[in-house]
Amino acid sequence: MFSLIMKLKKLVSRARSFDALYDRLDTIESQLERYESLADENAALWNYLDEQKEMDAVWTGSTEDFQDEISDMMVRNMKTQGDA
């Protein structure tokens, strides 16, 4: 009888340790998701800065070059709506 009680205590202890492990894993996963979103935001900001550098170099030409560049950018970035 005593050995049965000891086995049950060990089983309960293991179950609690697994619960603690799962809780810790959940915490780590949520932190990892937060870091991944920060990494994505960081990459997006660097891309934005690179695009800004490219844009600064574009506007140094004549008005015709400016109009051509604007129309080219509009065509490149245009997204069709519906069946258009």
Rosetta blueprint (number, residue, H / E / L):
1 M L
2 F H
3 S H
4 L H
5 I H
6 M H
7 K H
8 L H
9 K H
10 K H
11 L H
12 V H
13 S H
14 R H
15 A H
16 R H
17 S H
18 F H
19 D H
20 A H
21 L H
22 Y H
23 D H
24 R H
25 L H
26 D H
27 T H
28 I H
29 E H
30 S H
31 Q H
32 L H
33 E H
34 R H
35 Y H
36 E H
37 S H
38 L H
39 A H
40 D H
41 E H
42 N H
43 A H
44 A H
45 L H
46 W H
47 N H
48 Y H
49 L H
50 D H
51 E H
52 Q H
53 K H
54 E H
55 M H
56 D H
57 A H
58 V H
59 W L
60 T L
61 G L
62 S L
63 T H
64 E H
65 D H
66 F H
67 Q H
68 D H
69 E H
70 I H
71 S H
72 D H
73 M H
74 M H
75 V H
76 R H
77 N H
78 M L
79 K L
80 T L
81 Q L
82 G L
83 D L
84 A L
